[in-house]
Amino acid sequence: MCLAVPAQVVSIRGNLAQVSVEGALREVHLGLVDDVEVGDYVLVHAGFALERWTEEDVREWRAILDGTWPGRTE
């Protein structure tokens, strides 16, 4: 199973960005997402940024993973 994960953009060089995924640095292609800047969050899958995420999106994602998201169902 493949999973897309949020990552924070650390640097940008052309259509490539170095991103941090929970502290691990990766290089991803930005060709599918417009107007990405250093500090932004992007959803990454298979080396490509798929969309921009807000800090709120990332907080919700983390809450879902750790089971504290208030919208969850048992």
KOLMARGU-615419 format. One record per atom (N, C-alpha, C, O, CB): residue number from 0; atom name; x negated, y negated, z. Coordinates in steps of 0.05 Angstrom, whole numbers, plus 5000, padded with zeros to 4 digits. Glycine has a CB too. Layout:
N
(rec NUM,"CA",(X,Y,Z))
...
END
This chain:
74
(rec 0,"N",(4983,5023,5000))
(rec 0,"CA",(5000,5000,5000))
(rec 0,"C",(4982,4975,5000))
(rec 0,"O",(4962,4974,5014))
(rec 0,"CB",(5019,5000,5024))
(rec 1,"N",(4990,4956,4984))
(rec 1,"CA",(4975,4930,4983))
(rec 1,"C",(4991,4909,4998))
(rec 1,"O",(5015,4910,4999))
(rec 1,"CB",(4970,4922,4954))
(rec 2,"N",(4976,4891,5011))
(rec 2,"CA",(4989,4871,5027))
(rec 2,"C",(4977,4843,5020))
(rec 2,"O",(4953,4841,5018))
(rec 2,"CB",(4986,4877,5057))
(rec 3,"N",(4994,4824,5016))
(rec 3,"CA",(4984,4796,5012))
(rec 3,"C",(4981,4784,5040))
(rec 3,"O",(4998,4789,5058))
(rec 3,"CB",(5004,4779,4994))
(rec 4,"N",(4961,4768,5044))
(rec 4,"CA",(4955,4756,5070))
(rec 4,"C",(4950,4726,5067))
(rec 4,"O",(4940,4717,5046))
(rec 4,"CB",(4931,4770,5083))
(rec 5,"N",(4957,4710,5087))
(rec 5,"CA",(4951,4682,5086))
(rec 5,"C",(4921,4677,5092))
(rec 5,"O",(4909,4691,5108))
(rec 5,"CB",(4968,4666,5105))
(rec 6,"N",(4910,4657,5078))
(rec 6,"CA",(4882,4650,5083))
(rec 6,"C",(4879,4620,5081))
(rec 6,"O",(4894,4606,5067))
(rec 6,"CB",(4864,4664,5062))
(rec 7,"N",(4860,4609,5096))
(rec 7,"CA",(4856,4580,5095))
(rec 7,"C",(4832,4574,5077))
(rec 7,"O",(4811,4587,5078))
(rec 7,"CB",(4850,4569,5124))
(rec 8,"N",(4836,4554,5060))
(rec 8,"CA",(4816,4546,5040))
(rec 8,"C",(4793,4531,5054))
(rec 8,"O",(4798,4511,5068))
(rec 8,"CB",(4829,4529,5018))
(rec 9,"N",(4769,4541,5050))
(rec 9,"CA",(4745,4530,5062))
(rec 9,"C",(4731,4512,5043))
(rec 9,"O",(4721,4490,5050))
(rec 9,"CB",(4726,4552,5072))
(rec 10,"N",(4729,4520,5017))
(rec 10,"CA",(4716,4504,4997))
(rec 10,"C",(4728,4511,4970))
(rec 10,"O",(4740,4532,4966))
(rec 10,"CB",(4685,4508,4997))
(rec 11,"N",(4725,4493,4951))
(rec 11,"CA",(4735,4497,4924))
(rec 11,"C",(4714,4490,4904))
(rec 11,"O",(4700,4470,4906))
(rec 11,"CB",(4761,4479,4919))
(rec 12,"N",(4711,4507,4884))
(rec 12,"CA",(4692,4503,4862))
(rec 12,"C",(4706,4511,4836))
(rec 12,"O",(4707,4534,4829))
(rec 12,"CB",(4665,4519,4866))
(rec 13,"N",(4716,4491,4822))
(rec 13,"CA",(4731,4497,4798))
(rec 13,"C",(4757,4511,4804))
(rec 13,"O",(4773,4501,4821))
(rec 13,"CB",(4715,4514,4778))
(rec 14,"N",(4762,4534,4792))
(rec 14,"CA",(4786,4550,4797))
(rec 14,"C",(4781,4571,4819))
(rec 14,"O",(4798,4589,4823))
(rec 14,"CB",(4795,4563,4772))
(rec 15,"N",(4758,4570,4832))
(rec 15,"CA",(4752,4589,4853))
(rec 15,"C",(4751,4576,4880))
(rec 15,"O",(4742,4553,4883))
(rec 15,"CB",(4725,4603,4848))
(rec 16,"N",(4761,4590,4900))
(rec 16,"CA",(4760,4579,4927))
(rec 16,"C",(4748,4599,4946))
(rec 16,"O",(4752,4623,4943))
(rec 16,"CB",(4788,4570,4937))
(rec 17,"N",(4733,4590,4966))
(rec 17,"CA",(4725,4607,4988))
(rec 17,"C",(4746,4603,5009))
(rec 17,"O",(4753,4581,5017))
(rec 17,"CB",(4696,4600,4998))
(rec 18,"N",(4757,4625,5019))
(rec 18,"CA",(4778,4624,5039))
(rec 18,"C",(4770,4641,5063))
(rec 18,"O",(4754,4659,5062))
(rec 18,"CB",(4805,4635,5027))
(rec 19,"N",(4783,4634,5086))
(rec 19,"CA",(4779,4648,5110))
(rec 19,"C",(4804,4664,5117))
(rec 19,"O",(4825,4653,5120))
(rec 19,"CB",(4771,4629,5133))
(rec 20,"N",(4801,4690,5119))
(rec 20,"CA",(4823,4708,5128))
(rec 20,"C",(4815,4717,5156))
(rec 20,"O",(4800,4736,5159))
(rec 20,"CB",(4827,4732,5108))
(rec 21,"N",(4827,4704,5176))
(rec 21,"CA",(4821,4710,5204))
(rec 21,"C",(4791,4710,5209))
(rec 21,"O",(4780,4727,5224))
(rec 21,"CB",(4832,4738,5211))
(rec 22,"N",(4776,4692,5196))
(rec 22,"CA",(4748,4689,5200))
(rec 22,"C",(4730,4702,5179))
(rec 22,"O",(4706,4696,5177))
(rec 22,"CB",(4740,4699,5226))
(rec 23,"N",(4741,4721,5164))
(rec 23,"CA",(4726,4735,5143))
(rec 23,"C",(4728,4718,5118))
(rec 23,"O",(4750,4711,5109))
(rec 23,"CB",(4737,4764,5138))
(rec 24,"N",(4706,4712,5105))
(rec 24,"CA",(4705,4695,5081))
(rec 24,"C",(4708,4712,5056))
(rec 24,"O",(4696,4733,5054))
(rec 24,"CB",(4679,4679,5080))
(rec 25,"N",(4725,4702,5038))
(rec 25,"CA",(4730,4716,5013))
(rec 25,"C",(4731,4695,4991))
(rec 25,"O",(4736,4671,4996))
(rec 25,"CB",(4756,4732,5013))
(rec 26,"N",(4726,4703,4966))
(rec 26,"CA",(4729,4686,4943))
(rec 26,"C",(4755,4693,4928))
(rec 26,"O",(4760,4717,4923))
(rec 26,"CB",(4704,4687,4924))
(rec 27,"N",(4771,4673,4922))
(rec 27,"CA",(4796,4678,4908))
(rec 27,"C",(4799,4659,4885))
(rec 27,"O",(4788,4637,4884))
(rec 27,"CB",(4820,4676,4927))
(rec 28,"N",(4815,4667,4865))
(rec 28,"CA",(4821,4651,4842))
(rec 28,"C",(4845,4634,4847))
(rec 28,"O",(4865,4644,4857))
(rec 28,"CB",(4825,4669,4816))
(rec 29,"N",(4844,4609,4839))
(rec 29,"CA",(4866,4590,4844))
(rec 29,"C",(4883,4584,4820))
(rec 29,"O",(4900,4566,4821))
(rec 29,"CB",(4854,4564,4855))
(rec 30,"N",(4879,4598,4798))
(rec 30,"CA",(4893,4592,4773))
(rec 30,"C",(4923,4594,4774))
(rec 30,"O",(4936,4583,4756))
(rec 30,"CB",(4883,4610,4752))
(rec 31,"N",(4935,4607,4793))
(rec 31,"CA",(4964,4610,4795))
(rec 31,"C",(4977,4589,4813))
(rec 31,"O",(5002,4588,4814))
(rec 31,"CB",(4970,4638,4805))
(rec 32,"N",(4961,4573,4826))
(rec 32,"CA",(4972,4554,4845))
(rec 32,"C",(4961,4526,4839))
(rec 32,"O",(4938,4522,4835))
(rec 32,"CB",(4965,4562,4875))
(rec 33,"N",(4979,4506,4839))
(rec 33,"CA",(4971,4478,4833))
(rec 33,"C",(4965,4463,4859))
(rec 33,"O",(4976,4469,4880))
(rec 33,"CB",(4994,4464,4818))
(rec 34,"N",(4948,4443,4856))
(rec 34,"CA",(4942,4423,4877))
(rec 34,"C",(4934,4435,4904))
(rec 34,"O",(4943,4426,4925))
(rec 34,"CB",(4967,4407,4881))
(rec 35,"N",(4916,4454,4904))
(rec 35,"CA",(4906,4466,4929))
(rec 35,"C",(4882,4449,4937))
(rec 35,"O",(4865,4442,4921))
(rec 35,"CB",(4897,4495,4925))
(rec 36,"N",(4881,4443,4963))
(rec 36,"CA",(4859,4427,4974))
(rec 36,"C",(4846,4442,4998))
(rec 36,"O",(4858,4460,5009))
(rec 36,"CB",(4869,4399,4984))
(rec 37,"N",(4822,4434,5004))
(rec 37,"CA",(4808,4446,5027))
(rec 37,"C",(4825,4441,5052))
(rec 37,"O",(4835,4419,5056))
(rec 37,"CB",(4779,4434,5031))
(rec 38,"N",(4829,4462,5068))
(rec 38,"CA",(4845,4461,5092))
(rec 38,"C",(4873,4472,5088))
(rec 38,"O",(4886,4480,5107))
(rec 38,"CB",(4847,4433,5101))
(rec 39,"N",(4882,4474,5062))
(rec 39,"CA",(4908,4486,5056))
(rec 39,"C",(4908,4516,5062))
(rec 39,"O",(4887,4529,5063))
(rec 39,"CB",(4916,4481,5027))
(rec 40,"N",(4931,4527,5066))
(rec 40,"CA",(4935,4556,5068))
(rec 40,"C",(4946,4566,5041))
(rec 40,"O",(4963,4553,5029))
(rec 40,"CB",(4953,4564,5091))
(rec 41,"N",(4937,4590,5033))
(rec 41,"CA",(4948,4603,5009))
(rec 41,"C",(4953,4632,5015))
(rec 41,"O",(4939,4644,5032))
(rec 41,"CB",(4928,4600,4985))
(rec 42,"N",(4973,4643,5002))
(rec 42,"CA",(4978,4672,5004))
(rec 42,"C",(4961,4686,4984))
(rec 42,"O",(4962,4680,4960))
(rec 42,"CB",(5009,4678,5000))
(rec 43,"N",(4945,4705,4993))
(rec 43,"CA",(4925,4718,4975))
(rec 43,"C",(4931,4747,4972))
(rec 43,"O",(4938,4762,4991))
(rec 43,"CB",(4896,4715,4987))
(rec 44,"N",(4929,4756,4947))
(rec 44,"CA",(4932,4785,4940))
(rec 44,"C",(4914,4791,4917))
(rec 44,"O",(4913,4778,4897))
(rec 44,"CB",(4962,4791,4933))
(rec 45,"N",(4898,4812,4921))
(rec 45,"CA",(4880,4823,4900))
(rec 45,"C",(4862,4801,4888))
(rec 45,"O",(4857,4801,4864))
(rec 45,"CB",(4897,4835,4878))
(rec 46,"N",(4852,4783,4904))
(rec 46,"CA",(4834,4763,4895))
(rec 46,"C",(4846,4738,4883))
(rec 46,"O",(4832,4721,4872))
(rec 46,"CB",(4815,4775,4876))
(rec 47,"N",(4873,4736,4884))
(rec 47,"CA",(4887,4713,4872))
(rec 47,"C",(4903,4699,4894))
(rec 47,"O",(4917,4712,4909))
(rec 47,"CB",(4904,4721,4849))
(rec 48,"N",(4903,4672,4894))
(rec 48,"CA",(4921,4657,4910))
(rec 48,"C",(4948,4657,4895))
(rec 48,"O",(4949,4649,4872))
(rec 48,"CB",(4911,4628,4915))
(rec 49,"N",(4969,4665,4909))
(rec 49,"CA",(4995,4668,4896))
(rec 49,"C",(5013,4643,4900))
(rec 49,"O",(5028,4635,4883))
(rec 49,"CB",(5010,4692,4906))
(rec 50,"N",(5011,4631,4924))
(rec 50,"CA",(5026,4607,4930))
(rec 50,"C",(5014,4593,4954))
(rec 50,"O",(4999,4605,4970))
(rec 50,"CB",(5056,4613,4936))
(rec 51,"N",(5021,4567,4957))
(rec 51,"CA",(5012,4552,4981))
(rec 51,"C",(5031,4558,5004))
(rec 51,"O",(5055,4562,5000))
(rec 51,"CB",(5011,4521,4975))
(rec 52,"N",(5020,4559,5028))
(rec 52,"CA",(5035,4563,5052))
(rec 52,"C",(5030,4539,5071))
(rec 52,"O",(5008,4527,5070))
(rec 52,"CB",(5028,4590,5066))
(rec 53,"N",(5050,4533,5087))
(rec 53,"CA",(5046,4513,5108))
(rec 53,"C",(5036,4526,5133))
(rec 53,"O",(5036,4551,5135))
(rec 53,"CB",(5073,4498,5114))
(rec 54,"N",(5027,4510,5152))
(rec 54,"CA",(5018,4521,5178))
(rec 54,"C",(5042,4535,5191))
(rec 54,"O",(5037,4555,5205))
(rec 54,"CB",(5007,4499,5196))
(rec 55,"N",(5066,4525,5188))
(rec 55,"CA",(5090,4538,5199))
(rec 55,"C",(5094,4566,5187))
(rec 55,"O",(5101,4584,5201))
(rec 55,"CB",(5115,4520,5195))
(rec 56,"N",(5090,4568,5161))
(rec 56,"CA",(5092,4594,5148))
(rec 56,"C",(5072,4614,5160))
(rec 56,"O",(5079,4637,5166))
(rec 56,"CB",(5086,4592,5117))
(rec 57,"N",(5048,4605,5165))
(rec 57,"CA",(5027,4623,5177))
(rec 57,"C",(5035,4630,5205))
(rec 57,"O",(5031,4653,5213))
(rec 57,"CB",(5000,4609,5176))
(rec 58,"N",(5045,4611,5221))
(rec 58,"CA",(5054,4617,5249))
(rec 58,"C",(5076,4638,5249))
(rec 58,"O",(5076,4656,5265))
(rec 58,"CB",(5063,4591,5263))
(rec 59,"N",(5095,4635,5231))
(rec 59,"CA",(5117,4654,5229))
(rec 59,"C",(5107,4682,5221))
(rec 59,"O",(5115,4702,5233))
(rec 59,"CB",(5138,4645,5209))
(rec 60,"N",(5088,4683,5202))
(rec 60,"CA",(5077,4709,5193))
(rec 60,"C",(5063,4723,5217))
(rec 60,"O",(5066,4747,5221))
(rec 60,"CB",(5056,4704,5170))
(rec 61,"N",(5047,4707,5232))
(rec 61,"CA",(5033,4718,5255))
(rec 61,"C",(5053,4728,5277))
(rec 61,"O",(5049,4749,5289))
(rec 61,"CB",(5014,4698,5268))
(rec 62,"N",(5074,4713,5281))
(rec 62,"CA",(5095,4721,5301))
(rec 62,"C",(5109,4747,5292))
(rec 62,"O",(5115,4764,5308))
(rec 62,"CB",(5115,4698,5304))
(rec 63,"N",(5114,4749,5266))
(rec 63,"CA",(5126,4774,5256))
(rec 63,"C",(5108,4798,5261))
(rec 63,"O",(5117,4819,5270))
(rec 63,"CB",(5132,4772,5226))
(rec 64,"N",(5082,4794,5256))
(rec 64,"CA",(5063,4816,5260))
(rec 64,"C",(5060,4824,5289))
(rec 64,"O",(5058,4848,5295))
(rec 64,"CB",(5036,4809,5249))
(rec 65,"N",(5060,4804,5307))
(rec 65,"CA",(5057,4812,5335))
(rec 65,"C",(5083,4817,5350))
(rec 65,"O",(5083,4822,5374))
(rec 65,"CB",(5042,4790,5349))
(rec 66,"N",(5106,4816,5335))
(rec 66,"CA",(5131,4823,5347))
(rec 66,"C",(5145,4801,5363))
(rec 66,"O",(5164,4807,5378))
(rec 66,"CB",(5128,4846,5363))
(rec 67,"N",(5135,4777,5361))
(rec 67,"CA",(5147,4755,5377))
(rec 67,"C",(5165,4736,5361))
(rec 67,"O",(5174,4716,5372))
(rec 67,"CB",(5125,4739,5390))
(rec 68,"N",(5170,4743,5336))
(rec 68,"CA",(5186,4726,5319))
(rec 68,"C",(5215,4727,5329))
(rec 68,"O",(5226,4749,5331))
(rec 68,"CB",(5184,4734,5289))
(rec 69,"N",(5228,4705,5335))
(rec 69,"CA",(5256,4706,5345))
(rec 69,"C",(5276,4716,5326))
(rec 69,"O",(5298,4724,5334))
(rec 69,"CB",(5264,4678,5354))
(rec 70,"N",(5271,4716,5300))
(rec 70,"CA",(5290,4725,5280))
(rec 70,"C",(5289,4755,5275))
(rec 70,"O",(5304,4765,5257))
(rec 70,"CB",(5286,4711,5255))
(rec 71,"N",(5273,4770,5289))
(rec 71,"CA",(5270,4798,5284))
(rec 71,"C",(5295,4814,5293))
(rec 71,"O",(5310,4805,5311))
(rec 71,"CB",(5245,4809,5298))
(rec 72,"N",(5299,4837,5281))
(rec 72,"CA",(5320,4855,5290))
(rec 72,"C",(5308,4881,5299))
(rec 72,"O",(5288,4890,5288))
(rec 72,"CB",(5341,4860,5266))
(rec 73,"N",(5320,4893,5319))
(rec 73,"CA",(5310,4918,5330))
(rec 73,"C",(5320,4941,5314))
(rec 73,"O",(5314,4964,5321))
(rec 73,"CB",(5318,4921,5359))
END
